[in-house]
Amino acid sequence: MNKDIFSFSPKLLVSSPSLLDPNFFRSLVLVFKHDTDGALGLVINRRTQYPAKEVTKSLKIQWSSNE
């Protein structure tokens, strides 16, 4: 990756209260990858039917947790 490009990974992004997009409203996003090709992250403060461990495994991202 070009070192002149600012990267948001790995970072936690907290949505602004003024962000009204329902996909990101009041979201906490763990950004795994951010480069000139785009970004990849996981909203970590919403329940889903898919456990984070399964999602990250399918994306070949290492995940460890107590669950």
CYANA upper distance limits for C-alpha pairs under 8 A (distance plus 0.5 A):
  1 MET  CA      5 ILE  CA      8.29
  1 MET  CA     35 ASP  CA      7.39
  5 ILE  CA     35 ASP  CA      8.14
  7 SER  CA     34 HIS  CA      6.10
  7 SER  CA     35 ASP  CA      6.85
  8 PHE  CA     31 VAL  CA      7.14
  8 PHE  CA     33 LYS  CA      8.04
  8 PHE  CA     34 HIS  CA      6.28
  9 SER  CA     31 VAL  CA      5.79
  9 SER  CA     32 PHE  CA      5.99
  9 SER  CA     33 LYS  CA      5.82
  9 SER  CA     34 HIS  CA      6.11
 10 PRO  CA     30 LEU  CA      7.78
 10 PRO  CA     31 VAL  CA      6.01
 10 PRO  CA     32 PHE  CA      5.90
 10 PRO  CA     33 LYS  CA      7.39
 11 LYS  CA     30 LEU  CA      6.52
 11 LYS  CA     31 VAL  CA      5.93
 11 LYS  CA     32 PHE  CA      8.02
 12 LEU  CA     28 LEU  CA      7.22
 12 LEU  CA     29 VAL  CA      6.07
 12 LEU  CA     30 LEU  CA      5.18
 12 LEU  CA     31 VAL  CA      6.71
 13 LEU  CA     28 LEU  CA      6.20
 13 LEU  CA     29 VAL  CA      5.54
 13 LEU  CA     30 LEU  CA      7.00
 13 LEU  CA     31 VAL  CA      7.83
 14 VAL  CA     26 ARG  CA      7.99
 14 VAL  CA     27 SER  CA      6.63
 14 VAL  CA     28 LEU  CA      5.30
 14 VAL  CA     29 VAL  CA      7.09
 15 SER  CA     19 LEU  CA      7.04
 15 SER  CA     24 PHE  CA      7.15
 15 SER  CA     25 PHE  CA      7.09
 15 SER  CA     26 ARG  CA      6.06
 15 SER  CA     27 SER  CA      5.93
 15 SER  CA     28 LEU  CA      7.02
 16 SER  CA     25 PHE  CA      8.47
 16 SER  CA     26 ARG  CA      7.71
 17 PRO  CA     25 PHE  CA      8.01
 17 PRO  CA     26 ARG  CA      7.20
 19 LEU  CA     24 PHE  CA      7.73
 19 LEU  CA     25 PHE  CA      6.38
 19 LEU  CA     26 ARG  CA      8.34
 20 LEU  CA     24 PHE  CA      7.96
 20 LEU  CA     25 PHE  CA      6.01
 21 ASP  CA     25 PHE  CA      6.15
 27 SER  CA     43 VAL  CA      6.88
 27 SER  CA     44 ILE  CA      8.17
 27 SER  CA     45 ASN  CA      6.89
 27 SER  CA     46 ARG  CA      8.24
 28 LEU  CA     43 VAL  CA      6.12
 28 LEU  CA     44 ILE  CA      6.31
 28 LEU  CA     45 ASN  CA      6.26
 29 VAL  CA     41 GLY  CA      6.60
 29 VAL  CA     42 LEU  CA      5.89
 29 VAL  CA     43 VAL  CA      4.83
 29 VAL  CA     44 ILE  CA      6.40
 29 VAL  CA     45 ASN  CA      8.35
 30 LEU  CA     41 GLY  CA      5.80
 30 LEU  CA     42 LEU  CA      5.71
 30 LEU  CA     43 VAL  CA      6.86
 30 LEU  CA     44 ILE  CA      7.21
 31 VAL  CA     39 ALA  CA      7.85
 31 VAL  CA     40 LEU  CA      6.42
 31 VAL  CA     41 GLY  CA      4.51
 31 VAL  CA     42 LEU  CA      7.00
 32 PHE  CA     39 ALA  CA      8.24
 32 PHE  CA     40 LEU  CA      6.17
 32 PHE  CA     41 GLY  CA      5.80
 32 PHE  CA     42 LEU  CA      8.27
 33 LYS  CA     38 GLY  CA      8.40
 33 LYS  CA     39 ALA  CA      5.90
 33 LYS  CA     40 LEU  CA      5.54
 33 LYS  CA     41 GLY  CA      7.39
 34 HIS  CA     38 GLY  CA      6.27
 34 HIS  CA     39 ALA  CA      4.72
 34 HIS  CA     40 LEU  CA      6.95
 35 ASP  CA     39 ALA  CA      6.95
 50 TYR  CA     54 GLU  CA      7.25
 50 TYR  CA     55 VAL  CA      7.20
 51 PRO  CA     55 VAL  CA      6.99
 52 ALA  CA     56 THR  CA      6.49
 52 ALA  CA     63 TRP  CA      8.30
 53 LYS  CA     57 LYS  CA      6.53
 53 LYS  CA     63 TRP  CA      6.44
 53 LYS  CA     64 SER  CA      7.83
 53 LYS  CA     65 SER  CA      8.46
 54 GLU  CA     58 SER  CA      6.74
 55 VAL  CA     59 LEU  CA      6.91
 56 THR  CA     60 LYS  CA      6.51
 56 THR  CA     61 ILE  CA      5.38
 56 THR  CA     62 GLN  CA      7.09
 56 THR  CA     63 TRP  CA      6.89
 57 LYS  CA     61 ILE  CA      6.26
 57 LYS  CA     62 GLN  CA      7.29
 57 LYS  CA     63 TRP  CA      7.98
